[in-house]
């Protein structure tokens, strides 16, 4: 069989189409305050020893997505998680304060039991599904969705066909940003999806239905992690 060039007029294989654009939205690893059940919000807390172990386990799985860009909240618990992924990929981390966790106002630094005891009305409002400001003087979910969702949409527009972004954020900011990107009602998202575990992620893929060429962002995986991918 000849190994030379194809005869004139013979068909040549079509170039493979690039894959879909993808965003992997990661919650940071466990912090010392997570372990102590202390509300953090914008409090800049370091990772616990267990959190550092989580990063070591998760980083190779996240690096395997071969991200074209890595973005992170500027809080150290997210940035240090992102740095571990960057070390394996050679991609520089882009810090964006819009990806920060919800500001929890007067709850910041308080133990979860103390919050329930001192702020029963706010806790009850949140339990009823109301979007009350966290910690009286903090942010609403809608405010977080606006800033974090805007940041995620901007990153999505930068991706070329087939490229992936890894974005490290927080439990609330990651969920509401993902819901904003796919157009999912935040009340429905809050009612249906469980929170993200530390060092777990949401996989968002831009894809179409089988009968259509129109693409949109869709949820391909929720609360994925190195223990269940």
Buried (B, 14 or more C-beta within 10 A) or exposed (E): EEEEEEEEEEEEEEEEEEEBBBBBBBBBBBBBBBBEEBBBBBBEBEBBEBBBBBBEBBBEBBBEBEBBBBBBBBBBBBBBBBBBBBEEBEBEBBBBEBBBBBBBBBBBBBBEEBBEEEBEEBBEBBEEEEBBBBBEEBBBBEBBBBBBBEBBEEBBEEBEEBBBBBBBBBBBBBBBBBBBBBEBEBEEBBEEBEEBBBBBBBBBBBBEEEEEEEEEBBBBBBBBBBEEE
